């Protein structure tokens, strides 16, 4: 099993080469998900395993990553220049979904992936502030499409870039869904491995539009441990399943509170809720993230925890969650819909 991931190389990647020549063992591994931070641990583990099995003088292990497009809803084609779209969703507001989406995106970029994030919360866009680019405006080369902004090493688009910060979006459902489609389809994303979509809470128009017209590879449900959040999280999970979008797993936020004075951890909102939900629906508990004052301060300051303090426990938890998330996606089948021929009916 790969460290921190819980899956074998054979299930989330493959061994390209394994042989012994002249007292030297050569192993080449290709992973289907970004895990640059784990490469040294993988090399060490494989080297030790080879020495235990074969008497060789030298072991050379190389680890590479190749991220491919995975399956989407059957009637949809993948988005141009985007290999995988992952929806970060929640049943209710206030569970820290946007903070998690931003930190996961930055963690994946730090692991070696090309990542973008789309702020789909039309009524309350927060991604520009979290990435330190409030008030920025996208450019256009042709007057019809928009170039995504670059912030902290990832591509980003949000309705917050197109309206004033204090302007309320007094829009009905059809206008909101049209705005989402335009943000997604008219943004010139550039060769992304993953596009994370920060969803608004609930199971309304935007969620339905995303699941019916956007090629989504998988969804992640964010919840907190208390019963009221789990109740709404169940609804969100069931919604994605009903519209044939795979649920990659559960992320439990605010699992424990970390005291800023003494470092003591306490489960303020209860414990075990995320694991219970994951077990009930047969999905993976991808991560349990703390309620830590530093996370709020760093995100409000435009430099989220993964970058602000990469050695701290919150950043480590985000990176581990990002690896498990994309490893789980790597278990799914590839999408071959782009290979299907187009059928043209001609008048005879």
N, C-alpha and C positions, 0 to 999 in steps of 0.2 A: 504494500500500500504506500502511496505517496504521502509524505509527511504533511499534516494539516488538512489534507484534501479528502482522505478516506476512500479513494478509488485507486485502482491499479493502473499502471502505464498502459496495459492492453486495452482498458476501457475508455480512457481519456486521451489516448495517444497511441503510439506504436514504436516498436523497436526496429529501426532501419537496418541495423547491422549488429551482429554479435558473433565474435569469432576469436580464436586464439591462433597466433602465428609467431613462431620463434620465441616462445616464452612470454609473449605480450598479448594481453586481452584488449580488444577494441570494442567498445559499446557505443552505438549512436542511437539516441532517443529523440523522438519528435512528439511534443505535446500539442494537444488541440486547444489549449487555453493559455493565457499569459501567466507566467509564474517566475519571472526573472529573479525575484528575491529568494525563491526556493531552489534555484539551480545548484548552488553549492551544497545544500543538504542532500539533494538528489544524487549528485556526483559522489558524495561521501557514502551514502547508503548503498548505492550500487557497487561501488568499489569494494566495500566491506563484504557484500554478499558474494561477489566474484571470488575474492580471496578465500572465503569459506568453502567454496565449491571446487575451485580449480587451483592447482599449485602453479602460479605464474609469478614472474619477477616484477611485471609492471602491468598496471591497468589504466587504460585511457578511456574516459567517459565524456562524451559531449552531449549537451542537451540543447535542443532548438525548439522553436515554437512555430506552428503553422495554423493560423486561425481561418476556418472556412465558414461559409454560409450554412445555416441550419434550417430545418423545415419551418415553413410558415403555413398560414391557413390555405387550404387547398385551392381556392379560387383566386388567390392573389399572387402577384409577381413581386420578387424582392425589389427594394428601392435601389435606384442607381447609386453606386459608390458607397453603399452601406451593406455590410455583410450580415449583421445581426441587429435587430431592434429589440430592446428589452424594456418592458414597462415596469416602472417602480410605482406601485399602487398601495392604497390603504382604504379601508372601509370608512374611516372617519378622519377628521382633521386633528391636528395637535399631537400626532404621534412621532413627529420628527422625520417624516418621509423625505422632504426636500434636502435636509441636512445629510441624510443617508445617501440620497442619490448623488449629491455633489461629491461626497467623500469616496463613494464607490467608483465614480468616474475618474477621480484623481488617482485612486489606488490602482485601477486598471492601467492607466497611462504610465504610472510608475513601474508597473510590471512589464511594460514593453508593448502595450497595445495602442492602436490609434483609436481615440475615443471622442465621441461628441455627446452633448447633452441638450435635449430639447425641453424647455420649460412649457409644459402643456397646461399649466394652471392659469388659464386666461384671466380669471377674476382676481387672482392674488399672486402675480409672478414675483418670486423671491430669488431666483437663481442669479440675476445680475448683481445684486448686492452681495450674495454669498461668494461670488467669484471675483469680487473687487472691481466690477465694471459697470456700476450704476450710471445711467445717463449716456452710455455709449450708443452709437447708431450704426447699423449695418450699411455696407455699401452695395451698389449694384453696377454690374458691368454692361447690362443690356436694357435696364429699365423694367425687366420682367421677373428676374430672379434676384435673390439676395445672397451675398457672401456671408457665411457664418463668422462671428467674431471669434478671435482666439484669446483665451484667458487661462493662464496657469497651465499651458500645455495641452488644452483640450479645445475642441470646437464647440461653440454654444450659440443657441438661438432662443429668443424669448419675445413674447409680446411686450415685455417690459422695455425692449429696445426701440419699440415703435410708438409708444405713448409716453406722456409725461408721468412722473412717479405718483403724483396725486390725482391723476385722472381716473375716475371710476369707470369700469367696463359695464355699462348698463345695457347689456345685450341679452336677447332671447337665445334659446337653444340653437336654432339654425345658424345664427350669426357666429356663435361660439364654435360650432363644428366646422364652419367654413374657414374661420381663422386658423383652427388647428391644421386643417388640410393644407392651407396656404403656407403656414410656417414649415410644415414638414416637406411638402412637395416642391416648393419654390425656393428652398434653401439649397445652395450648391455645396452639399457636403462633399468632402474630399477624402476618398479612400478610407472609410472608417471600418474598423473591425467591429466596434460596438457603438450603437447610438442608444443611450439611456433616455427614456422619456419619463420625466417627472410628472406624474398624473395628478390631477386634482382629486380630493377625497370623494368617496361615494361610488355610485353605480349609475350615473346619469348619462346625458347626451355624449359627453366627450369619451367616456369609457366605451360606449356602444359604437361610436364612430371609429375609435381606434381599433376595436376588435373586428369590425366589419370591413373596413376599407384600408387599413394599414397592415402591411405584412410583418407581424410580430412573431419573433422566435420564441419568446417566453415572457412570463410575468413573475414579479417578486412581490409578495404581500408583506407589508410592514405593519407591525402591531406593537402594542405594549402589553405587559402581563395581565392587566386587570380585566375582569370579566366583560365590562361594557365595550372595551376595545376589541376583545376577541369575538364578541357577538357580531360586530360590524365587519371584522376581518373575514369571518366565515362567509358573509354575503359577497364580499369582493372576490374571494377565492372561487366560490360557486359560479359567479358571473363569468369569469374567464373560462372556466371549464365548459359552461354551456355554449360558449361561442368558439370552442375548439382552440383556445390559446393555452399551451402548456403552462402550468404553474411550476416554476423552477424550485420554489421553496419559500420558507418563512424567515423573516428577519425580526427578531424581538428587540425592540429599542427600549431604553430606560430600564434594563433588566435589574440593575443595581445602582444605587446612588453612592458616589465616592465623596466622602467628606473632605472639604478643602483644608481643614485644620489638621486632622489626624490620619487621613487616608482610609478610614474605616468604610467598608462597603455594606450597604443595607438595602434589602429588597423593599423599597417603599411601596411599590405597586403590586406586591405579591410576587410569586415565583412559579415557574413551571408552565405558564400559560402558553408560551410559544411552542414548547415541546409538545404539550397536549394537543394543540391545534395541528401541528405537523403530523403527529401520530394518527390523529383522527382521520385526516385526509390522505395519509400515505405519501406525504412529501417530506423534503429534507428541511431540517432546521439549519439554515445557512449561517446564522450568527446571532450572538447575544451581545448587545452593545450597551455601554454604561450611560447613566445620567451624570454627566461630568460638567462642571462649570466651565472648564477650558474649552469644551466643544462649542458652547454657545458663544463665548468671547471670541474665539478664533474665527468662527463662521461669520459673526456679525462684523468682524474686522476685515472680511474679504480674503482671508487666507485660511481655509479649513484645516482641520486637525492633521490630516494626512501629510500636508506640507508644512504646517506651522510647527509641529513637534513630532517628527516622524518616529522618534524613539520611544514615545510615550505609549502606555497601554491602549488608549482609544485608537490611535493610528494603527497599532498592530491588529486590533480587533477589526477595523475596517478592511485592512489588507487581507486578512484571513477570510473574511466574509466575501470579498471580491473574488478571491481564488476559488472558493467553494461554489460560488454562483456560476462562474464561467466554466468550471470543471463539470458542473451539473449540465450545463448547456451542451458541452462537448459530448455528453453521453447520447444526445439525441441524433436522429438521422439527418443526413445532409438534405438540402433542398435541391432537387434536380429539375424544378419546373422550368428554369430558363432553357433547358435543353429540348423541351417539347416543341415540335414544329407548329408553326401557325397554320391554321386551316383556312383556306380562302375558297369561298363558294362563288363560282362564276356562272353567268347565264349561258345555257347551252342552246 
